[in-house]
Amino acid sequence: MRTLIFLLIGAPIALVVVALALVNNQPVTILLDPFTPETPYLTVTVSLYVIFFVTLMVGVFIGGIAVWARQGRFRKAARQNRREASRWRGEAERLREQTAVTPAGPALPAPGRRAA
């Protein structure tokens, strides 16, 4: 199912991104000094597709952090459930050992005859 979704959605998006990268290979100057645009102190000249890909990677990274942060409560609940399951497993083992040690025999007194 995931392969089908990737082929239907991911492949066309990948083709568009690659096409944009091939078409937009002109150099672009990025000014990193907002205070003196006449004589910029920091400038970077890269191809336009590099900006596309860097922006895409930053977006994926920020999205991953957001998803990870929102799922924190579920990870916390899973940790607590794991601890509780481990505790109950230990309790079950302890009770199994106790019942195995008790001597075999009637647990209740023998039934007596009723006086009529």
Steps between C-alpha positions, in 0.01 A plus 500: 500500500782741581665425169180586317465827691862586425453427132180704477613799708873492559621419151322793326625739770854368456475545123385861542783575744760350267355692205516825700859426593599444138326812372607736783876468501577873471721643773320705764666727754359482851567797728542397861552855630163677539649819647727613214356380167718746302825341618403159634739334737371145451390378158464153353467424130342162428277345235130547549435126530734489801266745672204274411666192645631671813155647566345157449748336740446770765123455467527123541727545802267751668199278423677200652576694816137616523366145459751363752401767752127439456540124548679537832193411704461173308865406556458579871188279521683218320791522747261487795310205350827315440602552863162387626500192275846408624385539860193281438712237324726485804197471726361215288834317515516543876148362541579206269801415713292522819230270366759251378656481848176427691464130578249300303198404704147602569468868556165467676415269786335173406124530479320349799167325515203703587308398806142443408 
